[in-house]
Amino acid sequence: MTKTLQEAIERLQQMPEDRQDLLARLVLHEIDEDEKWAKSTAANVDKLRGLIGEVLQADSRGECEPLDPDRL
């Protein structure tokens, strides 16, 4: 266990139980979401590489416009 995680657990132990449960559920949810993202990404690596290649080629041909966040 890392020192940072150990510190977080020690601080959590000092909190009321309802707050501990709330934060524990939040952490568990984030872990689940991270695992889903990792599986999804791993399952689609070839597709992602293909899309990245297409975009890079289009950009090198000058077919891409700069992203303007104000126009999103």
mmCIF file as Biopython writes it, N, C-alpha, C and O atoms, coordinates in Angstrom:
data_model
#
loop_
_atom_site.group_PDB
_atom_site.id
_atom_site.type_symbol
_atom_site.label_atom_id
_atom_site.label_alt_id
_atom_site.label_comp_id
_atom_site.label_asym_id
_atom_site.label_entity_id
_atom_site.label_seq_id
_atom_site.pdbx_PDB_ins_code
_atom_site.Cartn_x
_atom_site.Cartn_y
_atom_site.Cartn_z
_atom_site.occupancy
_atom_site.B_iso_or_equiv
_atom_site.auth_seq_id
_atom_site.auth_asym_id
_atom_site.pdbx_PDB_model_num
ATOM 1   N N  . MET A ? 1  ? 0.859   -1.177 0.000   1.0 0.0 1  A 1 
ATOM 2   C CA . MET A ? 1  ? 0.000   0.000  0.000   1.0 0.0 1  A 1 
ATOM 3   C C  . MET A ? 1  ? 0.901   1.234  0.000   1.0 0.0 1  A 1 
ATOM 4   O O  . MET A ? 1  ? 1.907   1.284  0.709   1.0 0.0 1  A 1 
ATOM 5   N N  . THR A ? 2  ? 0.530   2.215  -0.796  1.0 0.0 2  A 1 
ATOM 6   C CA . THR A ? 2  ? 1.321   3.443  -0.855  1.0 0.0 2  A 1 
ATOM 7   C C  . THR A ? 2  ? 1.090   4.298  0.381   1.0 0.0 2  A 1 
ATOM 8   O O  . THR A ? 2  ? 0.098   4.143  1.093   1.0 0.0 2  A 1 
ATOM 9   N N  . LYS A ? 3  ? 2.027   5.199  0.613   1.0 0.0 3  A 1 
ATOM 10  C CA . LYS A ? 3  ? 1.889   6.110  1.752   1.0 0.0 3  A 1 
ATOM 11  C C  . LYS A ? 3  ? 0.660   7.006  1.588   1.0 0.0 3  A 1 
ATOM 12  O O  . LYS A ? 3  ? -0.039  7.299  2.558   1.0 0.0 3  A 1 
ATOM 13  N N  . THR A ? 4  ? 0.409   7.428  0.372   1.0 0.0 4  A 1 
ATOM 14  C CA . THR A ? 4  ? -0.736  8.304  0.119   1.0 0.0 4  A 1 
ATOM 15  C C  . THR A ? 4  ? -2.049  7.587  0.427   1.0 0.0 4  A 1 
ATOM 16  O O  . THR A ? 4  ? -2.944  8.157  1.051   1.0 0.0 4  A 1 
ATOM 17  N N  . LEU A ? 5  ? -2.156  6.338  -0.013  1.0 0.0 5  A 1 
ATOM 18  C CA . LEU A ? 5  ? -3.368  5.571  0.273   1.0 0.0 5  A 1 
ATOM 19  C C  . LEU A ? 5  ? -3.500  5.318  1.771   1.0 0.0 5  A 1 
ATOM 20  O O  . LEU A ? 5  ? -4.597  5.400  2.324   1.0 0.0 5  A 1 
ATOM 21  N N  . GLN A ? 6  ? -2.397  5.016  2.416   1.0 0.0 6  A 1 
ATOM 22  C CA . GLN A ? 6  ? -2.425  4.801  3.861   1.0 0.0 6  A 1 
ATOM 23  C C  . GLN A ? 6  ? -2.903  6.061  4.581   1.0 0.0 6  A 1 
ATOM 24  O O  . GLN A ? 6  ? -3.707  5.983  5.510   1.0 0.0 6  A 1 
ATOM 25  N N  . GLU A ? 7  ? -2.405  7.223  4.147   1.0 0.0 7  A 1 
ATOM 26  C CA . GLU A ? 7  ? -2.830  8.491  4.757   1.0 0.0 7  A 1 
ATOM 27  C C  . GLU A ? 7  ? -4.326  8.721  4.547   1.0 0.0 7  A 1 
ATOM 28  O O  . GLU A ? 7  ? -5.033  9.152  5.458   1.0 0.0 7  A 1 
ATOM 29  N N  . ALA A ? 8  ? -4.797  8.426  3.331   1.0 0.0 8  A 1 
ATOM 30  C CA . ALA A ? 8  ? -6.223  8.607  3.040   1.0 0.0 8  A 1 
ATOM 31  C C  . ALA A ? 8  ? -7.071  7.712  3.940   1.0 0.0 8  A 1 
ATOM 32  O O  . ALA A ? 8  ? -8.092  8.154  4.469   1.0 0.0 8  A 1 
ATOM 33  N N  . ILE A ? 9  ? -6.661  6.475  4.114   1.0 0.0 9  A 1 
ATOM 34  C CA . ILE A ? 9  ? -7.421  5.550  4.955   1.0 0.0 9  A 1 
ATOM 35  C C  . ILE A ? 9  ? -7.411  6.009  6.407   1.0 0.0 9  A 1 
ATOM 36  O O  . ILE A ? 9  ? -8.434  5.951  7.088   1.0 0.0 9  A 1 
ATOM 37  N N  . GLU A ? 10 ? -6.266  6.459  6.873   1.0 0.0 10 A 1 
ATOM 38  C CA . GLU A ? 10 ? -6.186  6.956  8.254   1.0 0.0 10 A 1 
ATOM 39  C C  . GLU A ? 10 ? -7.125  8.142  8.467   1.0 0.0 10 A 1 
ATOM 40  O O  . GLU A ? 10 ? -7.784  8.238  9.502   1.0 0.0 10 A 1 
ATOM 41  N N  . ARG A ? 11 ? -7.181  9.029  7.499   1.0 0.0 11 A 1 
ATOM 42  C CA . ARG A ? 11 ? -8.074  10.187 7.622   1.0 0.0 11 A 1 
ATOM 43  C C  . ARG A ? 11 ? -9.531  9.761  7.551   1.0 0.0 11 A 1 
ATOM 44  O O  . ARG A ? 11 ? -10.374 10.294 8.273   1.0 0.0 11 A 1 
ATOM 45  N N  . LEU A ? 12 ? -9.828  8.799  6.681   1.0 0.0 12 A 1 
ATOM 46  C CA . LEU A ? 12 ? -11.197 8.289  6.584   1.0 0.0 12 A 1 
ATOM 47  C C  . LEU A ? 12 ? -11.647 7.660  7.896   1.0 0.0 12 A 1 
ATOM 48  O O  . LEU A ? 12 ? -12.804 7.804  8.291   1.0 0.0 12 A 1 
ATOM 49  N N  . GLN A ? 13 ? -10.748 6.973  8.561   1.0 0.0 13 A 1 
ATOM 50  C CA . GLN A ? 13 ? -11.099 6.302  9.811   1.0 0.0 13 A 1 
ATOM 51  C C  . GLN A ? 13 ? -11.502 7.295  10.895  1.0 0.0 13 A 1 
ATOM 52  O O  . GLN A ? 13 ? -12.186 6.926  11.850  1.0 0.0 13 A 1 
ATOM 53  N N  . GLN A ? 14 ? -11.093 8.523  10.758  1.0 0.0 14 A 1 
ATOM 54  C CA . GLN A ? 14 ? -11.423 9.553  11.743  1.0 0.0 14 A 1 
ATOM 55  C C  . GLN A ? 14 ? -12.792 10.185 11.480  1.0 0.0 14 A 1 
ATOM 56  O O  . GLN A ? 14 ? -13.300 10.934 12.314  1.0 0.0 14 A 1 
ATOM 57  N N  . MET A ? 15 ? -13.376 9.892  10.346  1.0 0.0 15 A 1 
ATOM 58  C CA . MET A ? 15 ? -14.660 10.493 9.973   1.0 0.0 15 A 1 
ATOM 59  C C  . MET A ? 15 ? -15.819 9.670  10.522  1.0 0.0 15 A 1 
ATOM 60  O O  . MET A ? 15 ? -15.652 8.499  10.861  1.0 0.0 15 A 1 
ATOM 61  N N  . PRO A ? 16 ? -16.993 10.289 10.609  1.0 0.0 16 A 1 
ATOM 62  C CA . PRO A ? 16 ? -18.196 9.537  11.001  1.0 0.0 16 A 1 
ATOM 63  C C  . PRO A ? 16 ? -18.467 8.410  9.996   1.0 0.0 16 A 1 
ATOM 64  O O  . PRO A ? 16 ? -18.097 8.513  8.826   1.0 0.0 16 A 1 
ATOM 65  N N  . GLU A ? 17 ? -19.109 7.345  10.458  1.0 0.0 17 A 1 
ATOM 66  C CA . GLU A ? 17 ? -19.337 6.173  9.610   1.0 0.0 17 A 1 
ATOM 67  C C  . GLU A ? 17 ? -20.128 6.488  8.346   1.0 0.0 17 A 1 
ATOM 68  O O  . GLU A ? 17 ? -19.832 5.939  7.285   1.0 0.0 17 A 1 
ATOM 69  N N  . ASP A ? 18 ? -21.129 7.362  8.442   1.0 0.0 18 A 1 
ATOM 70  C CA . ASP A ? 18 ? -21.916 7.668  7.246   1.0 0.0 18 A 1 
ATOM 71  C C  . ASP A ? 18 ? -21.053 8.342  6.187   1.0 0.0 18 A 1 
ATOM 72  O O  . ASP A ? 18 ? -21.226 8.090  4.994   1.0 0.0 18 A 1 
ATOM 73  N N  . ARG A ? 19 ? -20.135 9.187  6.608   1.0 0.0 19 A 1 
ATOM 74  C CA . ARG A ? 19 ? -19.216 9.851  5.668   1.0 0.0 19 A 1 
ATOM 75  C C  . ARG A ? 19 ? -18.224 8.834  5.095   1.0 0.0 19 A 1 
ATOM 76  O O  . ARG A ? 19 ? -17.885 8.890  3.913   1.0 0.0 19 A 1 
ATOM 77  N N  . GLN A ? 20 ? -17.763 7.909  5.937   1.0 0.0 20 A 1 
ATOM 78  C CA . GLN A ? 20 ? -16.866 6.856  5.463   1.0 0.0 20 A 1 
ATOM 79  C C  . GLN A ? 20 ? -17.544 6.034  4.372   1.0 0.0 20 A 1 
ATOM 80  O O  . GLN A ? 20 ? -16.949 5.752  3.331   1.0 0.0 20 A 1 
ATOM 81  N N  . ASP A ? 21 ? -18.797 5.652  4.625   1.0 0.0 21 A 1 
ATOM 82  C CA . ASP A ? 21 ? -19.536 4.853  3.646   1.0 0.0 21 A 1 
ATOM 83  C C  . ASP A ? 21 ? -19.728 5.608  2.335   1.0 0.0 21 A 1 
ATOM 84  O O  . ASP A ? 21 ? -19.567 5.041  1.254   1.0 0.0 21 A 1 
ATOM 85  N N  . LEU A ? 22 ? -20.066 6.866  2.435   1.0 0.0 22 A 1 
ATOM 86  C CA . LEU A ? 22 ? -20.269 7.680  1.243   1.0 0.0 22 A 1 
ATOM 87  C C  . LEU A ? 22 ? -18.994 7.744  0.407   1.0 0.0 22 A 1 
ATOM 88  O O  . LEU A ? 22 ? -19.028 7.525  -0.804  1.0 0.0 22 A 1 
ATOM 89  N N  . LEU A ? 23 ? -17.885 8.041  1.049   1.0 0.0 23 A 1 
ATOM 90  C CA . LEU A ? 23 ? -16.620 8.148  0.327   1.0 0.0 23 A 1 
ATOM 91  C C  . LEU A ? 23 ? -16.151 6.791  -0.184  1.0 0.0 23 A 1 
ATOM 92  O O  . LEU A ? 23 ? -15.558 6.710  -1.260  1.0 0.0 23 A 1 
ATOM 93  N N  . ALA A ? 24 ? -16.406 5.733  0.569   1.0 0.0 24 A 1 
ATOM 94  C CA . ALA A ? 24 ? -16.044 4.389  0.114   1.0 0.0 24 A 1 
ATOM 95  C C  . ALA A ? 24 ? -16.827 4.019  -1.142  1.0 0.0 24 A 1 
ATOM 96  O O  . ALA A ? 24 ? -16.267 3.460  -2.085  1.0 0.0 24 A 1 
ATOM 97  N N  . ARG A ? 25 ? -18.136 4.335  -1.155  1.0 0.0 25 A 1 
ATOM 98  C CA . ARG A ? 25 ? -18.947 4.065  -2.354  1.0 0.0 25 A 1 
ATOM 99  C C  . ARG A ? 25 ? -18.439 4.858  -3.553  1.0 0.0 25 A 1 
ATOM 100 O O  . ARG A ? 25 ? -18.424 4.356  -4.677  1.0 0.0 25 A 1 
ATOM 101 N N  . LEU A ? 26 ? -18.029 6.087  -3.311  1.0 0.0 26 A 1 
ATOM 102 C CA . LEU A ? 26 ? -17.488 6.916  -4.387  1.0 0.0 26 A 1 
ATOM 103 C C  . LEU A ? 26 ? -16.205 6.304  -4.954  1.0 0.0 26 A 1 
ATOM 104 O O  . LEU A ? 26 ? -16.041 6.213  -6.170  1.0 0.0 26 A 1 
ATOM 105 N N  . VAL A ? 27 ? -15.310 5.890  -4.078  1.0 0.0 27 A 1 
ATOM 106 C CA . VAL A ? 27 ? -14.051 5.281  -4.522  1.0 0.0 27 A 1 
ATOM 107 C C  . VAL A ? 27 ? -14.325 3.984  -5.280  1.0 0.0 27 A 1 
ATOM 108 O O  . VAL A ? 27 ? -13.739 3.751  -6.337  1.0 0.0 27 A 1 
ATOM 109 N N  . LEU A ? 28 ? -15.205 3.145  -4.752  1.0 0.0 28 A 1 
ATOM 110 C CA . LEU A ? 28 ? -15.532 1.890  -5.429  1.0 0.0 28 A 1 
ATOM 111 C C  . LEU A ? 28 ? -16.149 2.135  -6.802  1.0 0.0 28 A 1 
ATOM 112 O O  . LEU A ? 28 ? -15.848 1.418  -7.756  1.0 0.0 28 A 1 
ATOM 113 N N  . HIS A ? 29 ? -16.999 3.132  -6.904  1.0 0.0 29 A 1 
ATOM 114 C CA . HIS A ? 29 ? -17.594 3.487  -8.198  1.0 0.0 29 A 1 
ATOM 115 C C  . HIS A ? 29 ? -16.503 3.907  -9.182  1.0 0.0 29 A 1 
ATOM 116 O O  . HIS A ? 29 ? -16.512 3.487  -10.339 1.0 0.0 29 A 1 
ATOM 117 N N  . GLU A ? 30 ? -15.573 4.727  -8.727  1.0 0.0 30 A 1 
ATOM 118 C CA . GLU A ? 30 ? -14.487 5.181  -9.595  1.0 0.0 30 A 1 
ATOM 119 C C  . GLU A ? 30 ? -13.613 4.014  -10.044 1.0 0.0 30 A 1 
ATOM 120 O O  . GLU A ? 30 ? -13.180 3.970  -11.195 1.0 0.0 30 A 1 
ATOM 121 N N  . ILE A ? 31 ? -13.354 3.074  -9.143  1.0 0.0 31 A 1 
ATOM 122 C CA . ILE A ? 31 ? -12.572 1.890  -9.510  1.0 0.0 31 A 1 
ATOM 123 C C  . ILE A ? 31 ? -13.313 1.086  -10.575 1.0 0.0 31 A 1 
ATOM 124 O O  . ILE A ? 31 ? -12.710 0.652  -11.557 1.0 0.0 31 A 1 
ATOM 125 N N  . ASP A ? 32 ? -14.616 0.886  -10.386 1.0 0.0 32 A 1 
ATOM 126 C CA . ASP A ? 32 ? -15.420 0.164  -11.379 1.0 0.0 32 A 1 
ATOM 127 C C  . ASP A ? 32 ? -15.384 0.864  -12.734 1.0 0.0 32 A 1 
ATOM 128 O O  . ASP A ? 32 ? -15.204 0.218  -13.766 1.0 0.0 32 A 1 
ATOM 129 N N  . GLU A ? 33 ? -15.553 2.170  -12.727 1.0 0.0 33 A 1 
ATOM 130 C CA . GLU A ? 33 ? -15.537 2.932  -13.983 1.0 0.0 33 A 1 
ATOM 131 C C  . GLU A ? 33 ? -14.172 2.844  -14.659 1.0 0.0 33 A 1 
ATOM 132 O O  . GLU A ? 33 ? -14.092 2.725  -15.882 1.0 0.0 33 A 1 
ATOM 133 N N  . ASP A ? 34 ? -13.110 2.902  -13.880 1.0 0.0 34 A 1 
ATOM 134 C CA . ASP A ? 34 ? -11.760 2.798  -14.430 1.0 0.0 34 A 1 
ATOM 135 C C  . ASP A ? 34 ? -11.547 1.432  -15.078 1.0 0.0 34 A 1 
ATOM 136 O O  . ASP A ? 34 ? -10.955 1.336  -16.153 1.0 0.0 34 A 1 
ATOM 137 N N  . GLU A ? 35 ? -12.029 0.383  -14.426 1.0 0.0 35 A 1 
ATOM 138 C CA . GLU A ? 35 ? -11.911 -0.961 -14.990 1.0 0.0 35 A 1 
ATOM 139 C C  . GLU A ? 35 ? -12.705 -1.091 -16.286 1.0 0.0 35 A 1 
ATOM 140 O O  . GLU A ? 35 ? -12.229 -1.695 -17.247 1.0 0.0 35 A 1 
ATOM 141 N N  . LYS A ? 36 ? -13.909 -0.529 -16.320 1.0 0.0 36 A 1 
ATOM 142 C CA . LYS A ? 36 ? -14.720 -0.557 -17.543 1.0 0.0 36 A 1 
ATOM 143 C C  . LYS A ? 36 ? -14.005 0.165  -18.679 1.0 0.0 36 A 1 
ATOM 144 O O  . LYS A ? 36 ? -13.966 -0.322 -19.809 1.0 0.0 36 A 1 
ATOM 145 N N  . TRP A ? 37 ? -13.438 1.335  -18.371 1.0 0.0 37 A 1 
ATOM 146 C CA . TRP A ? 37 ? -12.728 2.117  -19.387 1.0 0.0 37 A 1 
ATOM 147 C C  . TRP A ? 37 ? -11.530 1.338  -19.905 1.0 0.0 37 A 1 
ATOM 148 O O  . TRP A ? 37 ? -11.289 1.301  -21.112 1.0 0.0 37 A 1 
ATOM 149 N N  . ALA A ? 38 ? -10.777 0.714  -19.005 1.0 0.0 38 A 1 
ATOM 150 C CA . ALA A ? 38 ? -9.600  -0.053 -19.413 1.0 0.0 38 A 1 
ATOM 151 C C  . ALA A ? 38 ? -9.999  -1.214 -20.323 1.0 0.0 38 A 1 
ATOM 152 O O  . ALA A ? 38 ? -9.339  -1.467 -21.330 1.0 0.0 38 A 1 
ATOM 153 N N  . LYS A ? 39 ? -11.079 -1.924 -19.972 1.0 0.0 39 A 1 
ATOM 154 C CA . LYS A ? 39 ? -11.543 -3.034 -20.801 1.0 0.0 39 A 1 
ATOM 155 C C  . LYS A ? 39 ? -12.023 -2.544 -22.157 1.0 0.0 39 A 1 
ATOM 156 O O  . LYS A ? 39 ? -11.710 -3.147 -23.184 1.0 0.0 39 A 1 
ATOM 157 N N  . SER A ? 40 ? -12.775 -1.465 -22.167 1.0 0.0 40 A 1 
ATOM 158 C CA . SER A ? 40 ? -13.295 -0.915 -23.416 1.0 0.0 40 A 1 
ATOM 159 C C  . SER A ? 40 ? -12.164 -0.462 -24.324 1.0 0.0 40 A 1 
ATOM 160 O O  . SER A ? 40 ? -12.176 -0.719 -25.528 1.0 0.0 40 A 1 
ATOM 161 N N  . THR A ? 41 ? -11.199 0.206  -23.740 1.0 0.0 41 A 1 
ATOM 162 C CA . THR A ? 41 ? -10.065 0.691  -24.518 1.0 0.0 41 A 1 
ATOM 163 C C  . THR A ? 41 ? -9.262  -0.477 -25.066 1.0 0.0 41 A 1 
ATOM 164 O O  . THR A ? 41 ? -8.883  -0.476 -26.237 1.0 0.0 41 A 1 
ATOM 165 N N  . ALA A ? 42 ? -9.000  -1.473 -24.227 1.0 0.0 42 A 1 
ATOM 166 C CA . ALA A ? 42 ? -8.225  -2.635 -24.656 1.0 0.0 42 A 1 
ATOM 167 C C  . ALA A ? 42 ? -8.943  -3.385 -25.775 1.0 0.0 42 A 1 
ATOM 168 O O  . ALA A ? 42 ? -8.306  -3.881 -26.703 1.0 0.0 42 A 1 
ATOM 169 N N  . ALA A ? 43 ? -10.257 -3.465 -25.684 1.0 0.0 43 A 1 
ATOM 170 C CA . ALA A ? 43 ? -11.031 -4.191 -26.686 1.0 0.0 43 A 1 
ATOM 171 C C  . ALA A ? 43 ? -11.066 -3.463 -28.021 1.0 0.0 43 A 1 
ATOM 172 O O  . ALA A ? 43 ? -11.327 -4.079 -29.054 1.0 0.0 43 A 1 
ATOM 173 N N  . ASN A ? 44 ? -10.810 -2.177 -28.012 1.0 0.0 44 A 1 
ATOM 174 C CA . ASN A ? 44 ? -10.929 -1.383 -29.234 1.0 0.0 44 A 1 
ATOM 175 C C  . ASN A ? 44 ? -9.624  -0.721 -29.659 1.0 0.0 44 A 1 
ATOM 176 O O  . ASN A ? 44 ? -9.642  0.268  -30.392 1.0 0.0 44 A 1 
ATOM 177 N N  . VAL A ? 45 ? -8.488  -1.258 -29.203 1.0 0.0 45 A 1 
ATOM 178 C CA . VAL A ? 45 ? -7.195  -0.646 -29.510 1.0 0.0 45 A 1 
ATOM 179 C C  . VAL A ? 45 ? -6.976  -0.534 -31.011 1.0 0.0 45 A 1 
ATOM 180 O O  . VAL A ? 45 ? -6.555  0.516  -31.495 1.0 0.0 45 A 1 
ATOM 181 N N  . ASP A ? 46 ? -7.253  -1.597 -31.751 1.0 0.0 46 A 1 
ATOM 182 C CA . ASP A ? 46 ? -7.024  -1.562 -33.194 1.0 0.0 46 A 1 
ATOM 183 C C  . ASP A ? 46 ? -7.892  -0.513 -33.877 1.0 0.0 46 A 1 
ATOM 184 O O  . ASP A ? 46 ? -7.429  0.190  -34.775 1.0 0.0 46 A 1 
ATOM 185 N N  . LYS A ? 47 ? -9.154  -0.407 -33.453 1.0 0.0 47 A 1 
ATOM 186 C CA . LYS A ? 47 ? -10.039 0.611  -34.026 1.0 0.0 47 A 1 
ATOM 187 C C  . LYS A ? 47 ? -9.521  2.012  -33.705 1.0 0.0 47 A 1 
ATOM 188 O O  . LYS A ? 47 ? -9.503  2.891  -34.566 1.0 0.0 47 A 1 
ATOM 189 N N  . LEU A ? 48 ? -9.102  2.206  -32.456 1.0 0.0 48 A 1 
ATOM 190 C CA . LEU A ? 48 ? -8.583  3.520  -32.061 1.0 0.0 48 A 1 
ATOM 191 C C  . LEU A ? 48 ? -7.332  3.880  -32.847 1.0 0.0 48 A 1 
ATOM 192 O O  . LEU A ? 48 ? -7.181  5.017  -33.294 1.0 0.0 48 A 1 
ATOM 193 N N  . ARG A ? 49 ? -6.435  2.914  -33.018 1.0 0.0 49 A 1 
ATOM 194 C CA . ARG A ? 49 ? -5.221  3.170  -33.804 1.0 0.0 49 A 1 
ATOM 195 C C  . ARG A ? 49 ? -5.574  3.548  -35.240 1.0 0.0 49 A 1 
ATOM 196 O O  . ARG A ? 49 ? -4.972  4.451  -35.821 1.0 0.0 49 A 1 
ATOM 197 N N  . GLY A ? 50 ? -6.557  2.846  -35.803 1.0 0.0 50 A 1 
ATOM 198 C CA . GLY A ? 50 ? -6.983  3.154  -37.163 1.0 0.0 50 A 1 
ATOM 199 C C  . GLY A ? 50 ? -7.549  4.561  -37.276 1.0 0.0 50 A 1 
ATOM 200 O O  . GLY A ? 50 ? -7.231  5.290  -38.216 1.0 0.0 50 A 1 
ATOM 201 N N  . LEU A ? 51 ? -8.383  4.941  -36.323 1.0 0.0 51 A 1 
ATOM 202 C CA . LEU A ? 51 ? -8.957  6.287  -36.334 1.0 0.0 51 A 1 
ATOM 203 C C  . LEU A ? 51 ? -7.879  7.351  -36.159 1.0 0.0 51 A 1 
ATOM 204 O O  . LEU A ? 51 ? -7.902  8.386  -36.827 1.0 0.0 51 A 1 
ATOM 205 N N  . ILE A ? 52 ? -6.945  7.093  -35.266 1.0 0.0 52 A 1 
ATOM 206 C CA . ILE A ? 52 ? -5.852  8.051  -35.056 1.0 0.0 52 A 1 
ATOM 207 C C  . ILE A ? 52 ? -5.049  8.203  -36.337 1.0 0.0 52 A 1 
ATOM 208 O O  . ILE A ? 52 ? -4.684  9.315  -36.719 1.0 0.0 52 A 1 
ATOM 209 N N  . GLY A ? 53 ? -4.774  7.086  -36.999 1.0 0.0 53 A 1 
ATOM 210 C CA . GLY A ? 53 ? -4.037  7.141  -38.262 1.0 0.0 53 A 1 
ATOM 211 C C  . GLY A ? 53 ? -4.772  7.948  -39.317 1.0 0.0 53 A 1 
ATOM 212 O O  . GLY A ? 53 ? -4.163  8.738  -40.039 1.0 0.0 53 A 1 
ATOM 213 N N  . GLU A ? 54 ? -6.087  7.749  -39.406 1.0 0.0 54 A 1 
ATOM 214 C CA . GLU A ? 54 ? -6.884  8.504  -40.376 1.0 0.0 54 A 1 
ATOM 215 C C  . GLU A ? 54 ? -6.838  10.000 -40.090 1.0 0.0 54 A 1 
ATOM 216 O O  . GLU A ? 54 ? -6.691  10.809 -41.005 1.0 0.0 54 A 1 
ATOM 217 N N  . VAL A ? 55 ? -6.963  10.357 -38.836 1.0 0.0 55 A 1 
ATOM 218 C CA . VAL A ? 55 ? -6.944  11.777 -38.465 1.0 0.0 55 A 1 
ATOM 219 C C  . VAL A ? 55 ? -5.577  12.383 -38.757 1.0 0.0 55 A 1 
ATOM 220 O O  . VAL A ? 55 ? -5.491  13.493 -39.283 1.0 0.0 55 A 1 
ATOM 221 N N  . LEU A ? 56 ? -4.514  11.669 -38.421 1.0 0.0 56 A 1 
ATOM 222 C CA . LEU A ? 56 ? -3.168  12.197 -38.680 1.0 0.0 56 A 1 
ATOM 223 C C  . LEU A ? 56 ? -2.928  12.386 -40.178 1.0 0.0 56 A 1 
ATOM 224 O O  . LEU A ? 56 ? -2.322  13.373 -40.593 1.0 0.0 56 A 1 
ATOM 225 N N  . GLN A ? 57 ? -3.403  11.444 -40.980 1.0 0.0 57 A 1 
ATOM 226 C CA . GLN A ? 57 ? -3.259  11.577 -42.433 1.0 0.0 57 A 1 
ATOM 227 C C  . GLN A ? 57 ? -4.066  12.766 -42.950 1.0 0.0 57 A 1 
ATOM 228 O O  . GLN A ? 57 ? -3.573  13.547 -43.764 1.0 0.0 57 A 1 
ATOM 229 N N  . ALA A ? 58 ? -5.291  12.903 -42.483 1.0 0.0 58 A 1 
ATOM 230 C CA . ALA A ? 58 ? -6.122  14.033 -42.903 1.0 0.0 58 A 1 
ATOM 231 C C  . ALA A ? 58 ? -5.481  15.347 -42.489 1.0 0.0 58 A 1 
ATOM 232 O O  . ALA A ? 58 ? -5.508  16.318 -43.244 1.0 0.0 58 A 1 
ATOM 233 N N  . ASP A ? 59 ? -4.908  15.383 -41.298 1.0 0.0 59 A 1 
ATOM 234 C CA . ASP A ? 59 ? -4.244  16.598 -40.832 1.0 0.0 59 A 1 
ATOM 235 C C  . ASP A ? 59 ? -3.030  16.914 -41.689 1.0 0.0 59 A 1 
ATOM 236 O O  . ASP A ? 59 ? -2.790  18.077 -42.016 1.0 0.0 59 A 1 
ATOM 237 N N  . SER A ? 60 ? -2.263  15.901 -42.055 1.0 0.0 60 A 1 
ATOM 238 C CA . SER A ? 60 ? -1.071  16.146 -42.877 1.0 0.0 60 A 1 
ATOM 239 C C  . SER A ? 60 ? -1.451  16.628 -44.278 1.0 0.0 60 A 1 
ATOM 240 O O  . SER A ? 60 ? -0.656  17.292 -44.943 1.0 0.0 60 A 1 
ATOM 241 N N  . ARG A ? 61 ? -2.664  16.295 -44.727 1.0 0.0 61 A 1 
ATOM 242 C CA . ARG A ? 61 ? -3.147  16.783 -46.025 1.0 0.0 61 A 1 
ATOM 243 C C  . ARG A ? 61 ? -3.812  18.152 -45.897 1.0 0.0 61 A 1 
ATOM 244 O O  . ARG A ? 61 ? -4.273  18.717 -46.889 1.0 0.0 61 A 1 
ATOM 245 N N  . GLY A ? 62 ? -3.861  18.679 -44.681 1.0 0.0 62 A 1 
ATOM 246 C CA . GLY A ? 62 ? -4.470  19.988 -44.454 1.0 0.0 62 A 1 
ATOM 247 C C  . GLY A ? 62 ? -5.986  19.961 -44.432 1.0 0.0 62 A 1 
ATOM 248 O O  . GLY A ? 62 ? -6.624  20.991 -44.649 1.0 0.0 62 A 1 
ATOM 249 N N  . GLU A ? 63 ? -6.565  18.816 -44.177 1.0 0.0 63 A 1 
ATOM 250 C CA . GLU A ? 63 ? -8.017  18.678 -44.199 1.0 0.0 63 A 1 
ATOM 251 C C  . GLU A ? 63 ? -8.681  18.925 -42.842 1.0 0.0 63 A 1 
ATOM 252 O O  . GLU A ? 63 ? -9.907  18.891 -42.738 1.0 0.0 63 A 1 
ATOM 253 N N  . CYS A ? 64 ? -7.891  19.169 -41.818 1.0 0.0 64 A 1 
ATOM 254 C CA . CYS A ? 64 ? -8.447  19.377 -40.474 1.0 0.0 64 A 1 
ATOM 255 C C  . CYS A ? 64 ? -8.409  20.855 -40.118 1.0 0.0 64 A 1 
ATOM 256 O O  . CYS A ? 64 ? -7.478  21.579 -40.472 1.0 0.0 64 A 1 
ATOM 257 N N  . GLU A ? 65 ? -9.444  21.281 -39.410 1.0 0.0 65 A 1 
ATOM 258 C CA . GLU A ? 65 ? -9.490  22.660 -38.932 1.0 0.0 65 A 1 
ATOM 259 C C  . GLU A ? 65 ? -9.049  22.699 -37.473 1.0 0.0 65 A 1 
ATOM 260 O O  . GLU A ? 65 ? -9.282  21.747 -36.728 1.0 0.0 65 A 1 
ATOM 261 N N  . PRO A ? 66 ? -8.417  23.788 -37.063 1.0 0.0 66 A 1 
ATOM 262 C CA . PRO A ? 66 ? -8.060  23.907 -35.645 1.0 0.0 66 A 1 
ATOM 263 C C  . PRO A ? 66 ? -9.330  23.888 -34.788 1.0 0.0 66 A 1 
ATOM 264 O O  . PRO A ? 66 ? -10.376 24.398 -35.190 1.0 0.0 66 A 1 
ATOM 265 N N  . LEU A ? 67 ? -9.216  23.302 -33.630 1.0 0.0 67 A 1 
ATOM 266 C CA . LEU A ? 67 ? -10.345 23.229 -32.712 1.0 0.0 67 A 1 
ATOM 267 C C  . LEU A ? 67 ? -10.554 24.575 -32.050 1.0 0.0 67 A 1 
ATOM 268 O O  . LEU A ? 67 ? -9.634  25.148 -31.467 1.0 0.0 67 A 1 
ATOM 269 N N  . ASP A ? 68 ? -11.776 25.071 -32.147 1.0 0.0 68 A 1 
ATOM 270 C CA . ASP A ? 68 ? -12.137 26.331 -31.499 1.0 0.0 68 A 1 
ATOM 271 C C  . ASP A ? 68 ? -13.145 26.019 -30.400 1.0 0.0 68 A 1 
ATOM 272 O O  . ASP A ? 68 ? -14.320 25.793 -30.686 1.0 0.0 68 A 1 
ATOM 273 N N  . PRO A ? 69 ? -12.697 26.003 -29.140 1.0 0.0 69 A 1 
ATOM 274 C CA . PRO A ? 69 ? -13.604 25.651 -28.040 1.0 0.0 69 A 1 
ATOM 275 C C  . PRO A ? 69 ? -14.845 26.534 -27.964 1.0 0.0 69 A 1 
ATOM 276 O O  . PRO A ? 69 ? -15.879 26.095 -27.459 1.0 0.0 69 A 1 
ATOM 277 N N  . ASP A ? 70 ? -14.764 27.746 -28.447 1.0 0.0 70 A 1 
ATOM 278 C CA . ASP A ? 70 ? -15.919 28.640 -28.408 1.0 0.0 70 A 1 
ATOM 279 C C  . ASP A ? 70 ? -17.008 28.216 -29.388 1.0 0.0 70 A 1 
ATOM 280 O O  . ASP A ? 70 ? -18.156 28.644 -29.263 1.0 0.0 70 A 1 
ATOM 281 N N  . ARG A ? 71 ? -16.659 27.384 -30.357 1.0 0.0 71 A 1 
ATOM 282 C CA . ARG A ? 71 ? -17.629 26.934 -31.348 1.0 0.0 71 A 1 
ATOM 283 C C  . ARG A ? 71 ? -18.228 25.580 -31.012 1.0 0.0 71 A 1 
ATOM 284 O O  . ARG A ? 71 ? -19.043 25.062 -31.775 1.0 0.0 71 A 1 
ATOM 285 N N  . LEU A ? 72 ? -17.845 25.001 -29.895 1.0 0.0 72 A 1 
ATOM 286 C CA . LEU A ? 72 ? -18.367 23.674 -29.534 1.0 0.0 72 A 1 
ATOM 287 C C  . LEU A ? 72 ? -19.792 23.764 -29.051 1.0 0.0 72 A 1 
ATOM 288 O O  . LEU A ? 72 ? -20.392 22.747 -28.705 1.0 0.0 72 A 1 
#
